[in-house]
Structures are given as structure tokens and as C-alpha cells.
Amino acid sequence: MSTHAIIGHVADVPLPETCRAEQARIWIWLGQAAYLGPSLRLNAHSGSVHCFALGVDAPFTLQADDIGERRTRSALIPARTRHRVIADDGRMLFFYLDPGSGLAEGVRARMTERTSSVGLDYQHESSLIRHVQETSFPDPARLREFVDPPNPGAMDERIRTAIGIMRAQPDQKMSAAQLAAEVHLSTSRFLHLFSANAHTSFRRYRLWARMLHVALAVGEGMDLTRASIEAGFASPGHFSDSFHAMFGLTASRLLSEHTRLVVLDTR
């Protein structure tokens, strides 16, 4: 599908009134996702892939172990880093960076301050903010240009192949040993290379691939319960718990009546 698939959803737990006045948008690409809209008042959580966070209208506070609390306008939060984003009523842009796309490395290279875990102050922060502020919802393809990787081919091809299999078959509960055999590696070597190249664990990435499958299915009209089961989650409760742990809020709250989900380039 190269055209947009857009669908609204009614949440059983609505967003606060300050958020409901302005519609949020979620863009889903193959292997990537982005959110633009009001602050979601997220709980502390740990993502499966890197997250680039930008305060569109104002700075935000980032809490993470090695920095304590920092006020910033942009940050790159690596996978498996427990953190909390505290923002006021302004809009936030969250860009979830799939390791198979090379985007994470592109953003990492452009952070002007790096701690032992997070990156702060994106080099093109001002230009990106200005671009997003020009319209309520900018062209998502243009947004991606701001995080274009300098060397998208740097990933080990065996790991890239494994990631492609996981994306294509998220419901197949393939073990690390099975995927290692597919790419002609020992299990231990495969897990080492996966972590080194993807900057997240095999299990975390497998969970991310299933989450994307759910998002794509919901964007094309499938209900959330059926989509989560087809993606390989053991139950709706398993999906709900996993989603909250990964994103810091429930899926039903995110998919509110004022949230539009836009599916792009799924072929």
C-alpha cells in the first residue's frame, strides 16, 4: 500500500481535555513509527528501539539514570533505557527508529551532547522545529529527511536479513536459534551480532516487530484484539501489558478519538 490508510479510534480512557482540543497523528512505515501531537504524560518506560524525542513548542524534562533530570528540546533515548519524558501542554514529536533502517545511527551522529546512555541537542533541532511548526501536520516524508542516515548500509547483512524475516513473520515465534540457522550463524554469535548491530536485544526487537504488525493491521481496519493475536501476542492482556511497558501508556489511550493513524509504504 503506497497511499495513506487513515482511521480514527474511540478510546475507553480519553486523553486529558488539554490534549483533546488538538488531534494527534501517528505515522507508520515499514519498520518505523512516529507520533506528533499533544504531550501524552507518559509513565516511566523502556523502549525496544531507539526513540528520538523533540519538544515542538517548548522544552521538556527528560529523566534517566545517568543524567538525573535534564531540561532539553531534543533527545535520543536508546533502546532498553528506562526513562520518562515530562512535557507541558505543547506538542511532542516521537520518532521510533528501527535499527534495520539505519536511521538510529544517523540521529546518533547528529546529537551534539552524548552521555553514557542518551544523546541531547540534535544538530538540526531548530530547522526541524521550524518545519514542524509551519503546519499542523507536516509531510511525513519531509520529517524523515531530517533523520536521514549518513551510512544506511553499515549493518551486518546477516542481521539485516534476520530483521527482515522478523518483520515479515512477526506471528511466527521463531527462536534465536532458528533465526541464527537461517543466516548461518551459531546462536551465541547471532545474539552478539544482533545486539551490536541493532543496539537492542533479539527479544526486544521481536516485540517491536509484533507491535508494528498490530499498528499496520489496525491502520487497515482490523480491531485491536484480533490484530494483537495475529501478531503473536498470547492474549489481549499480554499485548496491553507489553505496550504499556514499551511506550508508557495504554494502547486504548493512545488510539483516542482525536488520534489519526496513517499507514505509509507498507509494500
SULVENDA-V32493 format. One record per backbone hydrogen bond with DSSP energy under -1.0 kcal/mol. NH is the residue of the N-H (numbers start at 1). CO is the residue of the C=O. If there is no record, write none. Layout:
# SULVENDA-V32493
<<NH | CO> <NH | CO>>
This chain:
# SULVENDA-V32493
<<7 | 261> <9 | 256> <19 | 16> <20 | 16> <22 | 19> <24 | 258> <25 | 36> <26 | 260> <27 | 34> <28 | 262> <29 | 32> <32 | 29> <33 | 96> <34 | 27> <35 | 94> <36 | 25> <37 | 92> <39 | 90> <43 | 248> <45 | 83> <46 | 245> <51 | 77> <52 | 95> <53 | 75> <54 | 93> <55 | 73> <56 | 91> <60 | 72> <61 | 86> <62 | 70> <63 | 84> <64 | 68> <68 | 64> <70 | 62> <72 | 60> <75 | 53> <76 | 119> <77 | 51> <80 | 47> <81 | 78> <83 | 45> <84 | 63> <86 | 61> <92 | 37> <93 | 54> <94 | 35> <95 | 52> <96 | 33> <97 | 50> <101 | 98> <106 | 102> <107 | 103> <108 | 104> <109 | 105> <110 | 107> <111 | 108> <112 | 121> <113 | 120> <115 | 118> <119 | 76> <120 | 113> <121 | 74> <123 | 110> <125 | 122> <128 | 124> <129 | 125> <130 | 126> <131 | 127> <132 | 128> <133 | 129> <143 | 139> <144 | 140> <145 | 141> <146 | 143> <147 | 144> <148 | 145> <154 | 151> <160 | 156> <161 | 157> <162 | 158> <163 | 159> <164 | 160> <165 | 161> <166 | 162> <167 | 163> <168 | 164> <169 | 165> <172 | 169> <174 | 172> <179 | 175> <180 | 176> <181 | 177> <182 | 178> <183 | 179> <184 | 181> <185 | 180> <190 | 186> <191 | 187> <192 | 188> <193 | 189> <194 | 190> <195 | 191> <196 | 192> <197 | 193> <198 | 194> <199 | 195> <205 | 201> <206 | 202> <207 | 203> <208 | 204> <209 | 205> <210 | 206> <211 | 207> <212 | 208> <213 | 209> <214 | 210> <215 | 211> <216 | 212> <217 | 213> <218 | 214> <219 | 215> <220 | 216> <221 | 218> <222 | 217> <227 | 223> <228 | 224> <229 | 225> <230 | 226> <231 | 227> <232 | 229> <233 | 228> <239 | 235> <240 | 236> <241 | 237> <242 | 238> <243 | 239> <244 | 240> <245 | 241> <246 | 242> <247 | 243> <248 | 244> <254 | 250> <255 | 251> <256 | 254> <259 | 256> <260 | 24> <261 | 7> <262 | 26> <263 | 5> <264 | 28> <266 | 1>>
